[in-house]
Amino acid sequence: MAEQLDEREIDAFLREQVVGRIACHADGRTYIVPVVYAWDGDAVYVLSVEGRKIEMMRANPEVCFEIDEHGPGGSWCSVIVEGVFEELEGSRADTALTLLVQRLGRGRRGRSGRPAVAFRIRATQLSGRRMVRTPPRAWLEIHRRAIRRRRVRRLDHPERVQQPEQAREERHE
């Protein structure tokens, strides 16, 4: 049975994760995209280059942000932040950049070389759930055996790891 997360658990989960998904809707179209983010306790901060999500959020600033994590045996945890997109400029954009750099070590420009758009999703409602399942003993034993077999193979046959490099050296001689 899924259980609700309390505010403290939701906050901790948002601070722990790095990637979330923004869902936006405009002009009859829905779009969802993963982003790296920082959470300050009140809002999700993101830097992104101009594109579909920015255009859609400008047209309709009501968005959802979702983060999840999956564990063994079907366990999972998920948090949804319902909120409002707010484009940031000036010192507010600098604050967002500082949060993201502290968290992720990222700069102001994306891979495309275009200036990034700083924005936040101001949280209006938070919800979170988790499902904790203990895998059956048989599954755990099978998983442990598989791990041991992989380790034994690696240790018993180190030449398999070196083979591609040795083959390259032989070709160059």
N, C-alpha and C positions, 0 to 999 in steps of 0.2 A: 504494500500500500504506500502511495506517495504521501510524504509529509511536507507541511509548509515550513519554510525557513523564516526565522525571525529577523528583525532589522539588523541586528549585529552580524548574523550569519550572512545575510545578503551583502552587507558592506564588506565583510572579509572576503567573500567570494569575488566580488567586483574588483577589489584591490589585488587579488592573487592572479587572476587571469590576464591575458595579454591581447587576445583576439576575440572580437565580438562581431555580430552581424547587425547592420542597420537595415531596417525595412521601412520603405517610404512608398507613398501612393500619390499620384497626381495624374490628371487628365485621363482617368480611367485605367491607368497602368500601375502595376505594383512591381517594385524592384527591391531586391535584397542583396547586400554585398558585405563581405567580411572586411573589417578594418582593425588596425591596432589602435589602442586607446589608453587613456589614463582616467582614473576615477578619483574625484576629490571629496566624495561624500555627499555631494549635491548634484553633480553633473558629470557626464561622460565627455571627455575632450578628445578631439581628433584633428589631424592635419590631412588634407587630401587635395589632389589637383582637381581643377575644374573638370566636370564630366556629368554623366547622367544623374548620379545621386545628388550632387550639389544643385543642379537645375530643378530636380523634382522636389527637394526639400525647400528650396526657395519658393516654389509654387504652392506647396502645402507643408508647412513646418511641423505638423503633427506626425511623429515618427515613433517606432518601437526599436529598441536595442536589445538583442538577445545574446546571452553567453551560456555555454554549456560545457560539461565535462562528463566523460563516460569512464566507468571503471569496470573491473572484472565481474563476470557473472551477471551482467545486466544492470549494475548500479549506475546511477547518473545523478547529476545535479544541474539545475537550470535556473537562470534568473532573467526576468524580463523587466526592462526599464521603459515605461511609457513616458514620453516627454515631448519637448518642443525644441526644434532646431533653432539655434541662434548663431548667425555668422559673427565672427569676432574680428575686430580691427584695432589697430593701435596698441595701447598698453594691454588691453584684454587679450589680443592675439599673442602678445609677448608672454603673458601669464600662461596661456595654453601651451605655447612652445616650451616654456620652462618646465611645466609639468611633464610633458611628453619626453623631453630630453632627459630629465631626471629618471624617468621610468624606463625609457627605451633607448636612449642615446641617439636619437634622430635629429637631423638638421631641418632647416626650413624648406629646402627644395626636394621635390620628389625625383624619381629616376628620370622622368621626362625632361628635367631641367626647368620646368615651368614653376612659377611661384605657387606655393601651397595655399589653400584656403583653410584658415583655422576656424573651427566651429565647436560648439558644445551642444549637447542635448541636455537641457535642464529637466531633471527628473520631476514628473508630476505624480507618478505612481510606480511603486516597486513591488514585485512579487517574485517569489522563489519557491522551488520545490525540489525535493530529492527523493530518490528511491534507493534504499540500501538493501542489497540482496547479497546473501552469503552464498557463494557458489557451492554446489553439491561437492561432497568430499571426493567423489570419483573424478569430477572435473579438475579439482585442485591437484590430485595425484597425477593425472594425465599431463597437466600443464607442467608440473615439477619435473616429470620424466623427460618431457620434450626439452626443457631448458638444460637438464643435465646432459642429454645426448648431444645437443648443439655445442656445449662447452667441451665435452670429451672429444668430439670431432676436431674442434679447433686446436686443442692441446695435442692430440695424437698425430695430427697431420699439418704441422706448421708450413710444410712445403707448399700446400695448396694456396696459402696466402701469398707466398713469395713467387709462385709460378709465373704470373703475368710479368712481373718485373724482370725475372731471369730470362724469360722469353724475349723481352724487348732488348736486353743487353746482348743476347746471342745474335739477334738480327742485326744489331749495329756493329758487331765485330767483323 
